[in-house]
């Protein structure tokens, strides 16, 4: 397969997944994403399955349920109906059925603490470190990025970051910030299955060639944490924010992904990291 074709297919997947995450509360259809990519429904479905190894409907359902499972933990003041609607379910009964099939608990059981039973085989004790840090609440402006998707939280993320830096050089992007987008809560999703995006900031009007995909992190109200530590601590920090910090603060977490600005990127450089963690929130 020619490299142009490979990039076109990658861009279709990237654009489609970004659209799903950005519009998770809506009724997203196969036809809608095919139109977004200016290809036929049949052609889109074939490319999507070839590149992801899964059907479009399975991935869409998985993303919806992962988001819902996280909100049920973090957003104690939202009803199950509100959370299901925020994740794209118009039918309460279909959401309960799908959720129980995926997690073996009803949404009510999950919200009342059953997620601890589910998570005990996912969370490793080494990530249970005591944290007690606070955040500043800020409105963060939209950010234009070039990016590469990566599956799993592991040390091989280093190679994705190296490739992204190489693409930056190749596209003459000389000054940029490095940002990691975390779509999944590692208390719910095994680390090897977590969806991660490695991104660099680019000027709003910058035109890139087809070797790299782009996205916009939307303007949002965020809880902003400054933190430094060692490899593995970011996973613990994300868990702390979603399970402990958010409680009784007067805010709830949205479906937008947490994103991290790396002041020092330990995923590609040796030693400890320095980061700014931005968690999109809303006032209760």
Secondary structure, DSSP 8 states (H G I E B T S, - for coil): --HHHHHHHHHHHHHHHHHHHHTTTS---HHHHHHHTTS-HHHHHHHHHHHHSS-HHHHHHHHHHHHHHHHHHH-TTS-HHHHHHHTT---HHHHHHHHHHHHSS-HHHIIIIIHHHHHTTTS-GGG--------EEEEE--EEEEEEEEESSSTTHHHHHHHHHHHHHHTT--S--EEEEE-S-TTTS-GGG-EEEEEEE--TT----TTSEEEEE--EEEEEEEEEE-TTHHHHHHHHIIIIITTTTTEEE-SS-EEEEEEE-TTTSSS-EEEEEEEEEEE-
